[in-house]
Amino acid sequence: MTSSGGSGEILTDSNGMTLYIFDRDTEGVSNCSGGCLNAWPPLIVDEAPIAGSGVTADIGTITLADGTMQVTVNGFPAYGFQSDSAEGDRSGNGAGNNWWVFNVDGTPQRPAKISLTTSTDMGDILVGTSGLSLYIFDRDTDGVSNCSGGCLSNWPPLLAEYGAAAIGDITGTVSTIDRGDGVQQVTINSFPAYYWKGDVAEGDTTDNGVGSVWWVFNADGTPQRPAKVGLAEHSSLGSILTAGAGMSLYLFDNDTPGMSNCSGGCLESWPALLINHGTAALKDVTGTLGTITRGDGSVQVTVNDMPVYYWANDAAAGDAGGHSLGSVWWLLNAEGNAIRQMAEASQIQTPTPTTVPVATAVPVVGSGY
């Protein structure tokens, strides 16, 4: 072994040159040949190798096709790198996301790998080093994990002793955070990533959506989170339906079940609640959630078959400035029915004067929401 400034104590050959493991090899089998061997010369011996002081890995050999013996570390072939020129050099570490230096116990200094797999139900999703699906937790915040104790027993974090690497067509930003005990957890777009203990095979997503707080990641690091429809308490109207960051939802009297008649300028004032990944009714919402496909192919949420919208002039959770406008726009109660009563003037946001358009054309989504 030798000490390398950036990698601690690592395995070397008898000349002090760094040794590497190749991820495309399997135990007892070298899959490096031809030009690969020119860049990564195998460590060849004439007789059984001996582990030097401090080396705790299992050192052995395999016989190659030409009859020579290559050294193995914990059963995996060991190589040098042609560009290393001095003891402790490790310029090949991480090459092609396939080559890694060895620790003295024979484990590779391999970063956590985040890659893509295709799920039957969910398309391309992110998986971790083990090939199992990765999840985001809605109770976490940017750069902070709020999963501990029993939560971690069910949702093991994707840990990264040697950093993290994104493999393939991943466009989300991969990094790490310190969990507070010196252990590094992988983050995707700054949010901690976890496995689910019940997933056993690549592509499993057995607990996507559990508790309406756990979701798999898309290739760009966004969660496959459905539109969440929940409740807020209005001072004079009681419980009302909300979505997104607690913004009020509205029903339009000029719509019919399963059909939106709000398009063009109407949608600028009343953005439709659009989704990519289904819907989720939170606690005490008893109205039936569904969807319709709009004329441009986007998918809008319905409650009891009626399309639902935001009001563009509502600026914060709890605002309800669109209620009763034009006598055609109404907040909804927990059962998904229109609340056709006026709120006290002091209880609603005073909307900016505007025309409430009524569309008659085929629905077309504008900027959306």
Order of alpha helices (4+ residues) and beta strands (2+ residues): beta-beta-beta-alpha-beta-beta-beta-beta-beta-beta-beta-beta-alpha-beta-beta-beta-beta-beta-beta-beta-beta-beta-alpha-beta-beta-beta-beta-beta-beta
